[in-house]
Amino acid sequence: MDPSETTAVAVRDVGPDAVAIEITTPDGFEARPGQFVKLETTIDGEPVGRFYTISSPNTRETFELTIGYDSEEGGAFSEYLLSVEPGDPVTITGPFGDNYYEDEPRVVVLAGGPGVGPAVAIAERALADGGEAAVVYQDDTPIHEDRLASIANSGADVFVLADGTALTDAVGDVHSGIDGEAVFVYGFADFLADAEAAIAEAGGDPDGAKSENFG
Ligand SMILES: Cc1cc2nc3c(=O)[nH]c(=O)nc-3n(C[C@H](O)[C@H](O)[C@H](O)COP(=O)(O)OP(=O)(O)OC[C@H]3O[C@@H](n4cnc5c(N)ncnc54)[C@H](O)[C@@H]3O)c2cc1C
């Protein structure tokens, strides 16, 4: 898969230590919510790439990526992304990933940190398709709060939890186990482990969840 050069069309502040970059969809590119792309640049003369998950409900004309960064010890690639402005070129390869929304009638998305990007994308798409959605999002400094509120206003269950609180209870509330329910998990490895334990506690099968580990 060859890289494509595209353009940043908008950069939005979506909450503490996070930014959403909207980029032009390259010709022939199509992806489902939950898939991810590789962004690449050159840092200190070396090519560097990192993966980011699509945070818009579709990829028609443009699509969005949500980047969480650590303002105290953020890495070099996050620093590069924070410098991106509308009109700048952006190099992407993809889409990648097998764990994405496939028109299931009910989606339950568990997200830690920047995993909220695919969570809002999948919930918005499922609701637009006439399906049901639930989001359980764990983060001490939540982002995308306006989109989460709008998802809740559309009838979805939305739980926003501070780190270390009640993940098991919230997953137990939204996990129904009915036919057609798909469970998704997105975030860094420590969140994935907690989410998988919560799914098992709720009577679900963690191995059946569509999970993406951010590292
Ligand atoms: C499949 C996949 C999808 C991804 N999708 C996204 C996405 O949609 N949005 C996004 O922001 N990132 C996503 N990532 C992570 C992203 O690729 C980078 O690793 C991240 O942005 C850090 O890159 P860096 O070069 O700035 O920092 P590095 O120097 O590579 O790593 C250090 C930084 O990584 C972050 N970090 C690393 N481990 C953890 C952890 N356990 N908990 C919290 N933060 C941690 C911290 O900000 C830390 O400062 C994804 C990774 C993968 C593999």
The ligand as a Gaussian input file, in Angstrom:
#p B3LYP/6-31G(d) Opt

LIG

0 1
 C       -3.614000       0.674000      16.004000
 C       -3.287000       1.978000      16.723000
 C       -4.202000       3.008000      16.707000
 C       -3.925000       4.203000      17.382000
 N       -4.846000       5.214000      17.358000
 C       -4.594000       6.350000      18.047000
 C       -5.549000       7.433000      18.059000
 O       -6.613000       7.364000      17.429000
 N       -5.230000       8.553000      18.780000
 C       -4.057000       8.659000      19.496000
 O       -3.831000       9.705000      20.120000
 N       -3.139000       7.669000      19.496000
 C       -3.376000       6.541000      18.773000
 N       -2.440000       5.549000      18.764000
 C       -1.140000       5.803000      19.448000
 C       -0.219000       6.598000      18.500000
 O        0.116000       5.809000      17.360000
 C        1.105000       7.014000      19.160000
 O        1.714000       5.909000      19.745000
 C        0.913000       8.099000      20.213000
 O        0.337000       9.279000      19.619000
 C        2.265000       8.515000      20.862000
 O        3.163000       8.830000      19.836000
 P        4.412000       9.800000      20.125000
 O        5.433000       9.591000      19.084000
 O        3.956000      11.188000      20.294000
 O        4.944000       9.346000      21.505000
 P        5.911000       8.127000      21.869000
 O        7.228000       8.705000      22.197000
 O        5.844000       7.042000      20.823000
 O        5.167000       7.586000      23.151000
 C        5.030000       8.337000      24.349000
 C        3.627000       8.872000      24.472000
 O        2.656000       7.868000      24.134000
 C        1.517000       8.012000      24.934000
 N        1.321000       6.718000      25.637000
 C        2.078000       5.639000      25.492000
 N        1.624000       4.631000      26.248000
 C        0.527000       5.107000      26.886000
 C       -0.408000       4.547000      27.807000
 N       -0.320000       3.292000      28.241000
 N       -1.417000       5.315000      28.249000
 C       -1.540000       6.584000      27.846000
 N       -0.696000       7.172000      26.976000
 C        0.323000       6.430000      26.494000
 C        1.796000       9.143000      25.880000
 O        1.194000      10.315000      25.350000
 C        3.306000       9.249000      25.874000
 O        3.732000      10.534000      26.184000
 C       -2.690000       4.352000      18.086000
 C       -1.767000       3.305000      18.066000
 C       -2.053000       2.136000      17.407000
 C       -1.032000       1.020000      17.423000

